[in-house]
Amino acid sequence: MRFRPLQALHSVIETGTVTAAAQSLGISQPAVSNLLSQLQDQTRLILFERERGRLVPTPEAKVLYREIDTVVRGMNQVNLAIANLQNQRVGTLKVVCTHAVSFGFMTESVSDFIKENPNVDVTFQTRYSQNIQQWVASGLAEIGISELPIVDDSLGWKHIRFLCQLAIPEDSPLTSLKVITPKDLDNVPFIAMGEDHMINSRTRELFLKSNSRLRIKCQSHLFRSLLEFVKSGIGVSLIDPFTLTHDDGKGYVVRPFKPDIYLDLALIKHKTRATSSLGQVFYNQVLDKMVAISNNN
């Protein structure tokens, strides 16, 4: 298999159109179409179908895309490293994290690091925890922040716990309480994380133990989305400290929730692959900040 046709497939699916893929790859649209035709001939698979003038990837193309994603991204990093050497840049720090810390905390951490190291370029991505661990294990990222559990034995990690608090609409009668328990929330509209998330399962367990009804009104996979729903007044929700710290604090109040519910995160890097000096500096800085937030909960 030649790399360029695979890169064209990856780019078309990633960007959504042949035009955008051509711009991304720095070649013409006919050249992209020609590469896709070569790949279809070589694989003997129908990879795209045309709907209303647009190319739509087939299920086979989507499977192939997932298989080549790591390879293509890895080659892109090689090209970036070569460009940095040619331009006499110090290097590129590659960071990937879960959505919970991406708003505010990580952007501030990356910005501070760039100000301290102006000759460093940073690649910052947000992914789900399984992908984060895969990226760090494969070398696509050097430093990652993932939710537990860590399932790859090649990763080294520091476990840090963060106490979640209950966000309540500002006009709710619950604001009169100093501490909220599951019994206080019996049959109260609740905005929950997705069913496979640790906060969801831990919340359900506490409500079950207290013989209280957990009335889930809405679910989402982002703490920031949960908080926006609270602001709109449709229910209460458990929110992580990162989201609360970097929010304007308007439209809701925060109360301690008992028993405690924690968000378990891990700062990860590869266990045996050498960490760059820049990566180690960033790792230590982020670790100190995360520990400080955990201690202040």
Steps between C-alpha positions, in 0.01 A plus 500: 500500500621850414466765769367787289165339401441403864577857601247626245230269639578613855491866405169479308328330795666732751413825317171389346559604137746447217552876480599529865718189472682649200568820694622301801735288289616787281397332173222544245151352524557277193816370666301401810236330285773313313654378826160375620448316170842337536411386851166355390669314214772368729267389780216388269261672738235763444619771737275793407155556358378823349193659658377840380836575347702408811716198574365300794726235659369145501516280812812339352666840469419581862657173616812572295511857636508373859780258417722759330427793734799437728735443205398818316513716812838351586638589156361852537693532826817385322450770238443757773817394678699538178352847443593600856858387445518689173364816665726456805207461736570341838230238454135414523320398816205269431225502764162327508238518775146417597226756444460576872836680522515637145298816571702748703741280693692345212480803271646712782771241570598480133494880460724548806741238368522667158568838660785345698629311193429720194700277264283198574195404295218317677251256351195483728215255442187401691387138484313234697706313759546182296641701209719705734665187633546362146659823383751515786579129466562534125702822524244729336498696826765529768287612795134418564227549758255211505220374717558171680536211446836486321486187286836510320794350692749711303379819670627657819253717688424714804152459647331818627145528642273800463192562713184584306246748634133548434395788275144623564292756307513829691122512551473144637377451860796264544729803527385540862686181591869511597570140401302283256442125534326247273190519721481876432497420129236227512310529169664840427585548127866399465738563209742209475815397319468217248412157631852362452665782698635446852306796641175353371558156652618643832198730520260214428665290769461769767136564413430128512666463840297789641176366349455827308362540147752627245288681242729549201354779289787534254839341424815628331866402473646844589500661844478839331177393330360378832571837656330685216189288555510594870520867402191456284315383810401147399677316782802450725829331416832387643780708347879459509723776647665580163169601344389696806831686530493623141133597485343841558300365795175660384155340517578234760638435846734224614452280805700208645349161422525220757613225490795621291514415130840525333622529144811279462754627247852391409789700360666256262816452297673197354658275759817405310527744207719794599309821569650811342641766731221735389239231558631432850489870590140525378408174678635631833327837462162342423539246780566777754191691380277193511616405850436858618143490362442159660626623838281811485179303431 
